[in-house]
Amino acid sequence: MQLKNDPRTLKIPVIVVTITDEPAIGSALGADEYLIKPVDKATLLSAVERCLRSREEQRRHGLF
């Protein structure tokens, strides 16, 4: 995934929202979250929160 290979966008979480139930593809592409449509607001917000928490944890451990 180009976003994960570019230092300018490396730290931006990527959430894939799709109609295709193939989370392995999202993982292979480097997606942080993979959601299948239809997605309700609470599910999307939870995914964003998980991404932000994960990034904060990585920062605390010096991974970013």
C-alpha positions in Angstrom: 0.0 0.0 0.0 1.5 3.3 -1.1 0.3 5.2 2.0 2.3 2.9 4.3 5.5 3.2 2.2 5.5 7.0 2.1 7.1 8.6 5.3 4.7 11.5 4.9 1.6 9.3 5.3 3.0 6.3 7.2 1.4 7.4 10.5 -2.1 7.9 9.0 -4.5 5.1 9.9 -6.1 3.3 7.0 -9.7 2.0 7.4 -11.1 0.1 4.5 -14.9 0.2 4.1 -16.1 -2.2 1.5 -18.9 -4.6 0.4 -16.4 -7.4 0.0 -16.0 -9.8 3.0 -12.3 -10.5 2.5 -10.5 -9.0 5.5 -7.3 -10.9 4.5 -7.0 -8.6 1.5 -7.2 -5.5 3.7 -4.6 -7.0 6.0 -2.3 -7.8 3.0 -2.7 -4.2 1.8 -1.7 -2.8 5.2 -5.1 -1.6 6.4 -5.5 -0.9 10.1 -9.2 -1.8 10.1 -11.4 -3.6 7.6 -15.2 -2.9 7.8 -17.9 -4.4 5.7 -20.8 -2.3 4.5 -23.3 -1.3 5.8 -21.4 0.2 8.6 -23.2 2.1 11.3 -21.8 5.2 13.0 -20.8 3.4 16.2 -18.8 0.7 14.4 -16.9 3.3 12.4 -16.2 5.4 15.4 -14.9 2.4 17.3 -12.6 1.5 14.5 -11.2 5.1 14.5 -10.7 5.0 18.2 -8.9 1.6 18.0 -6.6 3.1 15.3 -5.8 6.2 17.4 -5.2 4.1 20.6 -2.9 1.8 18.6 -0.9 4.7 17.2 -0.6 6.3 20.7 0.6 3.0 22.1 3.2 2.6 19.4 4.4 6.2 19.9 4.8 5.4 23.7 7.0 2.4 22.9 9.1 4.4 20.4 7.9 2.6 17.3 6.9 5.9 15.6 
